[in-house]
Amino acid sequence: MNILAVGIGGFFGAILRYTLGEWIHTTNGFPLGTLIINLLGCLLLAWFFTITTKKWQIHPPIKVGIGTGFVGAFTTFSTFSVETLNLINHHQMGLAILYVLVSVFGGLGFALVGAKLGGSE
């Protein structure tokens, strides 16, 4: 049951990631689409797991389908890594460093906000 839930969630998460990635264009080589998608994913996953631990009772396959399937397919560490390498290969070291720093620290910040939103009474 969990595998089916992950597959269904992954299907929809990947489609949403692709759609948003096409809609949000890269600006001056900076991969804004992937950054926004990953930051939203950090917020969503932290919120979802916090609220389903503290407030909502959700059937485990649904929780896995949304968390691992949907959000896992929506976010993309591999694209982040390749885009960072592309920036470096195109001698855009400043943008590469900015991308890494905003992705890592922004992701942690967005996860913190998501956890707070999910746990607030």
N, C-alpha and C positions, 0 to 999 in steps of 0.2 A: 504493500500500500504506500509506503514512504517513497519508493522509487517512482511510482506513478505520480504522486503529488509533486515531487521535485521536478519531474519531466514537464508536467503541466505548468507549474510556476516558472520554470526555466524558459519555456516557450514564450510566455507572455513577457517576462523580463527582458529577454533578448530582443524581442520585437520592439518594445518600448525604448530600449537602449539604442537600437538602430535608428528608429524614428527621430528621437531627440538628437542623436549625433548628426543626422542629416539636416535637421532644422537649425541647430546651433553651429554656425560655421567657424572654422579656424581663422583667427585674426593674426596677421603678421607672423604666421608659423606657430603661434601659441595654441595648443590644443584645448581651447575653452570648453568644447562640448564634453570631452572626456572628464575634464576637471569638474564641471557642474554635475555630471551624472554620478561620478564617484562621491562627491560631497553629499549629494542628495541621498545616495545609497547609505552612507555612514549615518546620516540623520535618521533615515527610515528604519534601518536595521536596529540601531540602538533603541529607538522609540518602541519599535514592535516587540523586541525581546524584553524590554523593561515592563511594558504595559501587560504583556501576556504572562509575566512572572508575578506581577504585583496586583493586577486588577481583573484581567479577563481570563477565563478558562477556555482554552481552545484545544480542540482535538489534536493530538500530536502530529498526525500526518499533515494537517492543514498548516500547523506552525512550521514544520519542515518545508512544506511546499512554498510557503511565503518567504521564510527566512533564507533557506539554502537555495531553493529553486528560483523564485522570482528575484529577490535582491541579489543573489549570487550571480545570476545571469545578467542582471541590469548593470551591476558594477563590473569593472574590468581592470585588474591589475596588470595583465599582460599588455593591453593597449597602452596603459600609462607607461610601462617600461619601454616599449618600442618607440613611443612618441618622444620620450626623454632621450633615447639614443639618437633618434632622428634630429632633434634639436642640437645635440652635441656634434653629430656628423655634419650638420650645416653651419657649424661654427657659431651657434647661438647659445653660448655657454651661460650667459646671464639669464636668458629665458629658461634654459634647462634647470638651472639652480632654483629660479623662482617657482617653476612648475613643481619640482620635487618638494620644496619647502611648503608651498601652499597646499599641495596634495596631502602631505603627511600631517602638518600641524592643523590645517583646515579640516582634514578628516577627523582628527582627534577632537577638535572643537565642535564640529557638527555632531559627532557621536555623543559628546558630553551634553549638548543641548537636547538631542533626541532622548537620552536617558532621563534628563531632568523633566522633559515634557511627558514622558511615559510614567514617571513616578510621582508627579505632582498630584496632590489630593484635591 
